[in-house]
Amino acid sequence: MFRLPFGERVDPLEEKRQARENTINSMITFCVLCAAIRIAPLVLEQSGF
């Protein structure tokens, strides 16, 4: 069983908010990376590489 150290209480609402924030940040990072992968060949083609 998982135990937290004494004196450290986890607020369920704070934990849920943090999980939501991490998920949104991960999705933004994923979308930016996908866009960069799609755009890179076009930029390289325009620059003559």
C-alpha positions as CSV (number, residue, x, y, z in Angstrom):
1,M,0.0,0.0,0.0
2,F,1.2,3.5,-0.8
3,R,1.7,5.9,2.1
4,L,2.4,9.6,2.2
5,P,4.8,11.0,4.6
6,F,3.3,12.2,7.9
7,G,2.2,15.8,7.9
8,E,1.8,16.0,4.1
9,R,-1.8,16.0,3.1
10,V,-2.9,15.9,-0.5
11,D,-5.9,18.0,-1.5
12,P,-8.0,16.0,-4.0
13,L,-9.1,19.2,-5.8
14,E,-5.5,20.4,-6.1
15,E,-4.4,17.0,-7.4
16,K,-7.1,17.0,-10.0
17,R,-6.2,20.5,-11.1
18,Q,-2.6,19.6,-11.4
19,A,-3.4,16.5,-13.4
20,R,-5.6,18.6,-15.7
21,E,-2.9,21.2,-16.1
22,N,-0.2,18.5,-16.9
23,T,-2.5,16.9,-19.5
24,I,-3.2,20.3,-21.2
25,N,0.6,21.0,-21.3
26,S,1.3,17.6,-22.8
27,M,-1.3,18.1,-25.5
28,I,0.1,21.5,-26.4
29,T,3.6,20.2,-26.6
30,F,2.4,17.3,-28.7
31,C,0.5,19.6,-31.1
32,V,3.5,22.0,-31.4
33,L,5.8,19.1,-32.2
34,C,3.5,17.6,-34.8
35,A,3.2,21.1,-36.4
36,A,7.0,21.4,-36.5
37,I,7.4,18.0,-38.1
38,R,4.8,18.9,-40.8
39,I,6.3,22.4,-41.5
40,A,10.0,21.4,-41.4
41,P,10.0,19.8,-44.9
42,L,8.3,22.8,-46.4
43,V,10.8,25.2,-44.9
44,L,13.7,23.1,-46.0
45,E,12.3,22.9,-49.6
46,Q,11.8,26.6,-49.7
47,S,15.4,27.3,-48.5
48,G,16.9,24.9,-51.1
49,F,18.1,22.0,-49.0
